[in-house]
């Protein structure tokens, strides 16, 4: 048996396939659509759809990827009990992740700003995500993010928001 045929046969028998390496370095921009849920003190809260743009840059260090991103989610989330509404959340995020070959698993930390019908507030944002390229330039991903705002629309309590986004991204 020829060496190349022997190698191919061994790979087929073991179920091993060559690793696909993705280069994540470069700028990107995209759009997200998802679900937002807010739970506050004194029983205020609600849920609504969330959508908006994002733009960022990643640098691939081999197995580790580090990047930054600016994102905005439009909301129309009524907090109930006369507390007003959560109209949007802007985020400045730092992303760090592991390149699993064709997929990138990552964690997110940063700062978020809540735009409400009353007072606005800034809080930390943290979460997890996974990205998968469909082509060299087109990536789909999903993120779960959490923000704990101290001041909701009109009271002195707090609002915990969870946002789950499905994202489409074009890499330049």
C-alpha positions in Angstrom: 0.0 0.0 0.0 1.3 3.5 -0.9 2.1 5.8 2.1 -0.6 8.4 1.1 -3.3 5.7 0.8 -2.1 4.3 4.2 -2.4 7.7 5.8 -5.9 8.3 4.3 -7.0 4.9 5.5 -5.7 5.5 9.0 -7.5 8.8 9.1 -10.8 7.3 8.0 -10.5 4.4 10.4 -9.8 6.7 13.4 -12.4 9.3 12.3 -9.8 12.0 12.5 -10.0 15.0 10.1 -7.4 17.7 9.6 -8.0 20.7 11.8 -9.5 23.8 10.1 -7.7 26.9 11.2 -9.6 30.3 11.1 -7.8 33.6 11.1 -9.9 35.9 13.3 -7.7 39.0 12.9 -9.3 42.1 11.4 -12.3 44.5 11.6 -15.9 43.4 11.4 -19.4 44.9 11.5 -22.8 43.3 11.8 -26.3 43.2 13.1 -27.9 41.3 16.0 -31.5 40.3 16.8 -32.4 38.8 20.2 -34.4 38.7 23.4 -34.1 41.0 26.4 -35.4 40.3 29.9 -35.3 42.8 32.8 -36.1 42.0 36.4 -36.1 44.8 39.0 -36.6 45.5 42.6 -40.2 46.0 43.8 -41.5 43.7 41.1 -40.7 45.8 38.1 -39.6 44.2 34.9 -40.5 42.9 31.5 -39.2 41.3 28.3 -39.0 42.4 24.6 -37.1 41.8 21.4 -33.7 43.5 21.0 -31.9 44.4 17.8 -29.0 46.6 16.6 -25.6 47.0 15.1 -22.2 46.1 16.3 -18.6 46.9 15.1 -15.3 45.6 16.3 -11.8 44.4 15.8 -10.2 41.0 16.7 -6.6 39.9 16.8 -5.7 36.2 16.5 -2.7 35.2 18.6 -2.9 31.6 17.5 -5.1 29.7 19.8 -6.2 32.8 21.7 -8.2 35.7 20.2 -8.6 39.1 21.8 -10.8 42.0 20.5 -12.9 45.0 21.3 -16.5 45.8 20.2 -19.0 48.6 20.3 -22.7 47.4 20.2 -26.1 49.0 20.5 -29.5 47.2 21.2 -32.7 49.0 20.6 -35.5 48.0 23.0 -39.0 49.0 23.9 -39.1 47.2 27.2 -41.9 48.5 29.5 -40.8 48.0 33.2 -44.4 48.1 34.5 -45.8 49.7 37.6 -45.3 53.2 36.3 -41.5 52.7 36.2 -41.1 53.8 32.5 -39.3 51.9 29.9 -35.8 50.6 28.9 -35.3 52.1 25.4 -31.8 50.8 24.6 -28.5 49.5 25.8 -25.1 50.5 24.4 -22.0 48.4 25.2 -18.2 48.7 25.0 -16.9 45.2 25.3 -13.6 43.4 25.5 -13.8 39.9 24.0 -11.3 37.1 24.7 -11.6 33.6 23.5 -10.2 30.3 22.4 -10.0 29.3 18.7 -11.5 25.8 18.5 -10.7 25.5 14.8 -13.8 26.4 12.9 -15.5 28.0 16.0 -14.5 30.7 18.4 -15.7 30.4 22.0 -15.3 33.6 24.0 -16.1 35.6 27.1 -17.2 39.2 27.3 -16.5 41.9 29.9 -17.0 45.7 29.6 -19.4 48.5 30.3 -23.0 49.1 29.4 -25.2 52.2 29.3 -28.9 51.9 29.7 -31.1 54.5 28.0 -34.5 54.8 29.8 -37.5 57.0 29.7 -36.2 58.4 33.0 -32.7 58.3 34.4 -29.9 56.4 32.6 -27.3 54.3 34.2 -23.9 52.7 33.5 -23.1 49.1 34.6 -20.7 46.3 34.0 -21.6 43.8 31.3 -20.3 40.2 31.2 -21.3 37.2 29.2 -20.3 34.3 26.9 -20.6 33.7 23.2 -19.7 31.4 20.3 -18.9 32.4 16.7 -18.9 30.2 13.6 -17.8 31.4 10.1 -20.0 30.3 7.2 -17.6 31.7 4.6 -14.3 33.6 4.8 -16.1 36.9 5.5 -19.6 35.9 6.9 -19.9 34.8 10.5 -22.9 33.8 12.6 -22.7 33.9 16.4 -24.7 33.8 19.6 -24.2 35.8 22.8 -25.7 35.7 26.3 -25.0 39.0 28.2 -25.8 40.3 31.7 -26.0 43.8 33.0 -27.0 44.9 36.6 -28.1 48.5 36.5 -28.4 50.3 39.8 -31.0 52.9 38.8 -34.0 51.9 36.8 -36.3 54.4 35.1 -37.9 56.2 38.1 -37.1 54.4 41.4 -34.1 53.9 43.5 -33.9 50.1 43.0 -32.0 48.1 40.5 -32.7 46.3 37.2 -30.9 43.2 36.1 -31.0 42.7 32.4 -30.2 39.6 30.4 -29.9 39.8 26.6 -29.6 36.8 24.3 -28.5 37.8 20.7 -28.2 35.9 17.5 -25.7 37.8 15.3 -24.6 38.1 11.7 -21.3 39.6 11.0 -19.2 40.6 8.0 -15.5 40.4 8.5 -13.4 42.8 6.3 
